[in-house]
Amino acid sequence: MAIQQGNSTWRKSTHSLAHGDCVEVASPLHLTIAIRDSKDVERPGLSVVPDAWSSFVTTVTADASVL
C-alpha cells in the first residue's frame, strides 16, 4: 500500500474485511510509517521506516501463503 509521506490520514487496505478487521497506516512525519490495529485505534501504534514497510508489503503481496 503506497502512502504519501507526511500525510497523517489513516488508510485501510481495500482488502479489509467488511467489519474492519485490518491494520491502518499513516505517515504523520516524513520518513515514518505508523501502523495501528483498526479494532483498537486508542492503543499506541508502531512506527517503522519506509524501507521496512515497503519490504513487508512486497513480501506479503508476493507470497499469498504469508496471509
Secondary structure, DSSP 8 states (H G I E B T S, - for coil): ----TT----EE-TT--TT--SEEEE-SSTT-EEEEETT-TTS--EEE-HHHHHHHHHHHHH-GGG-
